[in-house]
């Protein structure tokens, strides 16, 4: 809860597990380091190649493990710069603008806006103002 005249913002993502086996769990991280290039950083993933334990190089800010073949990514993009994400055309991408103003192709999005991209192999986000975005990469439905 925020005090004073400021509101609170909360985004919650639910990823359905790939199998019915297992017990629901909650996992959190104290914080994630920022990338220096404004590119996308994986916050959570269900892909083995993103699991630092698979490479025996666990560091602070390692992605949260998911029980789904999905990714949640974050990018803090300076004004006038961009971030690109590559995937397979068999994936669906969902972008949420947390703050700032961005352009995806010809569409301008502001804080609170979202867009879905299906059947694409590359999604490029250009910041018209300094921006923070979240991106999910999930199996196409």
N, C-alpha and C positions, 0 to 999 in steps of 0.2 A: 504494500500500500504506500502510495506517495503522499507526502505532506504538502501543505500550502496549496498554491494554485496549479501545481503541475499534475498531470495525469500519469497513469501507469500504462506501460505497454507490455504485452505478453503475447508471445507467439509459441504455439505448441504444435509439434509435428508428431503424427502417429504413423508408424510404418507397420503394416501387417506382416507377421512372420511368414516365411516361405513354407513352413510346416506347422502342423498343429501340436507337435511334440514340444516339450519344454515348459518352463515356468516363466510367466511375465517377470520382467525385472526393470529396475530403474538404475541408471548410471549417470553420474555427473562428473564434470571436471572443474577444477578451481578456476581455470582460465586457459585461453588459447593464445599463443603468441601470434602477432600479426606478421603477415608476409611483407617483405620490403617492396615487392613489385606491384602490389595492388591486385594480384591474381587471386584465383579461387583457392581456398584452403579447405581440406576435408575436415569437418567437425565430427561426423559420424558415418560409419560405413559397415556394410555387411559383406564386403568383398575381401577375401583372404589377402590379396596383394596390398591392401591398405592397412592391414593389421601389423603394427610394429612388432608384436610378439612372434609373428611368422618370420621376421628377419632378425629377431633377437636384438633389436635396437629400440627399446621402449624409452621414450623421452617424455618430459612434461608436455602436455598439450596433444598427446596422441589421440587419434579419433576414438570416439565412443563406439563400442561394438554393437552392431545391429544384428538381429536374427532374420533379416530380410536382405535380398539382393538390391540394396538401395544405397544412396549417398545423400548426405546433407552437407552442403558447402557454404562458405562465407567468403565474401570479398569486400574489402574497404577500398574503394576506387577514388583516387584523386581526380579533381575536376579536369576535364580535357583528356583523360586517359581511359583505358578500357581493360576489360578482363574477358578472356575467352575460355570456353570449356568444350572439350571434344568428347563425343560419346558415339554410340551406335544408333542407327535409325530405328532399332527395335526398342528404344528407350523413350520415355516421356520426361520432359523437363518442366518444372514449375518454378518460376522466379517471383520472389516477393521483395519489394523495395522497402527497406527498413527506414532509411533516411536519404535525403537528397533527391536528385532528379537524374534519370538515366534514359538512354535511348536503346531500344532493341529493334534492329532493322529501322523501320520508319515510325515506330510507335514510341511516344514519349510517356514515361511512367514516373509518378511522384511517390513520395512516402505513403505507404498503405496500399499502393496499387500492386497488382500481380498479373502475370501472363503465363500461359501454357504454350509449350513448343513441342510438337509431335513430329516424328519422322525426320528430324534434323540431325546432322552429324557434328555441327559446331554452333554454339550459341555465343555471340559476342555482345557484351554489354558495355556501352560507352557512357561515361559519367559527364553530364552537362554541368552538374554541381558536384562537390564532394559527396559520395554516396556510399551507403552500406547496403548490400543485397544478400539474400539467402536463396540458395538454389537447391532443389531436390531433383535427383536422377532416379527414376523408378522404372520397372518393367512396364512396357506399353500394355494398355488394356484393350 
